[in-house]
Amino acid sequence: MKASIEISYYPLKEEYIAPIQGFIDRLNTYNNIKVLTNTMSTQVFGDYFEVMEILTKEIHKSFELPGSIFVIKIINANLNPASQ
């Protein structure tokens, strides 16, 4: 099953850009998912189980920083604009 996931990450600290960029950079190291980033969110596309395994791992790493908030929307469809 394909999944499309929209993620917004809010580190609650003054220096918030580096943790966000680090999270996005880590997602971009995986070849089996597609990652699109814009000014409001990051979108991830791929196989549901693969994407969820990756997000579980990478969100856990981000939670090492106290006060990390994630807002996530998931749909069980491929909404990747590149595949339309």
RASUL-V860040 format. One record per run of one state. SS is the DSSP state (A for helix, B for strand, O for the rest). FROM is the first residue (numbers start at 1). TO is the last residue. Records with the same first field share a line. If there is no record, write none. Layout:
# RASUL-V860040
SS->FROM-TO, FROM-TO
This chain:
# RASUL-V860040
O->1-1, 12-16, 28-33, 38-41, 63-67, 76-80, 84-84
B->2-11, 34-37, 42-47, 68-75
A->17-27, 48-62, 81-83
